[in-house]
Amino acid sequence: MIIKTKKTLTNIALLLAITLVCFVFSYHLKKQMPSGVDATNYIPAAQWIEKTGNVPDTYEPIQLGFSAYTSPLPSLDLAILQQFSGINITYPFFSILQMIILIFLCLTTYLVGSTYNKIVGIFSMLFLVISEGISFLFTSSTIANLLALSFINILFFSIYQFQKNKSKKNIVLFLIFFTALFFVHRQLTFPLFLVVFPLYCVIIFFKSKETIKIYFTRIIDALKRNKLISVISLIILATIIGYIGYKIGIYLYSIITEWYKAYVIEDRSNKFSGLIMPSDWFKYYGMFFASFSIFGIIIIIKKIIANRKYNFYLFPMIWIAVALLLSLINYFGVSFEAMRWIYQSYIFIALFAGIAVSETLIALKDRKIIAISVATLILVIIINQGIYINKIYSDRTNFVTEDDIDAFKIAYENSKYGDKILINKNPLDCGYDKLLVNMERIFDYSLGVEASAKNEDALINYMNDNNIKIIIVRKENFKTSSELDNMNNIKKIYKNNIDEVYKLSL
């Protein structure tokens, strides 16, 4: 009876935790467009799949001036699910799907934490969703990242289950999600797993002296029994391994090239390319999150030293270590989106934070009032932190305002299919713009040197040569609008607090 009651209470706590997550993130669902710029990677590709029936190759030109995303599965899933649901893919279907993926990430995080105990599962899930990294990924609509992190959770769980009970079912589970990970996020998370998992296997192998002794004894005995057959077998084996290694090398080269195109930055002023030092890790995690995580890691290291039972926790520790080391790559003069490596570590940082909370409560089990007070305080801090972080991100310029929507409606009404709309704004900050005009227009984001707004003749020629009929000027570029106001062949047709719309009047 006590066990059943305890299980019921745990399930209720899990349900309440997920409800809390949905409440915190539901702020984003009221937005009239998907909550982040990465939606422009997936939605046009999903529409392309619906229209043509084909999944585009990596970087293949599709529609609206877009190229296909590096991994096809997110867009394919989006297209299939939208086809079945019949809901508008831009809004609200994408936002609903994103929330479902976030809940899936929560559940898989709980699954990973439950390898220690269910309390760890619940708290690691809560720690994860209040982290700046997950908030950033969610508000940027990076469903590929969120799915990839969920799959990493499942892969770790399959490793844990295999080491625990040696069941072959877990090998099948591992292979399924390993393959899925490749098709979801092969430019970052998948290569990271390719580094971490072999490294983990090597450490586990050499950690067991008995295993090494057994394998070497078997090899030596086989060589002694029949030298000729052994030599021939070794040659054949070396040839096969060499061929496989060659093919893997070619494949990895293609991934590295893809990775380079996606993440190596020429402009070091980019927000992702700034130098990250070890002292910055605390800034990205936050002192509250980082402190509990470090405490949890110390606890696990002590347990691994004392007992092999916890060896499988070496995998998340190696994952965190490799991700953080890679985040320092800019320090060596390589322009790289270093923050993205840190985001990969959040799932397991949350795991160790959950372990720290659990061990703290266990240590206070004989002082129930203090234990309840500590747990309550931690929950209050988590809730407050979660709401604060998500409010900050949801109010950033990634989001479309009602004024934006009104301006684009005017632009749409004053242009025809095939016309280009020029937006005087940095493309990195306006991914929505490509979605707002009925998904039919092609956009040119930069006036360019030869089309400076200070030179009317050059601008008019540029617009005519490129079939541009409309210019939208955003609020941060109203200086440009004053220059456009003085031109004879460009007329202002709309203005609000955010945007001004101009039309070529020739």
Helices and strands as residue ranges (DSSP letters): H 2-25, G 26-30, H 39-52, H 73-85, I 89-93, H 94-113, H 118-129, H 132-139, H 143-165, H 169-185, H 189-207, H 209-225, H 227-263, H 278-285, H 287-306, G 308-313, H 314-326, G 329-332, H 339-344, H 346-363, H 368-394, H 402-413, E 420-423, G 427-429, H 433-436, E 442-444, G 449-451, H 456-465, E 468-474, G 475-477, H 478-485, E 490-495, E 499-504
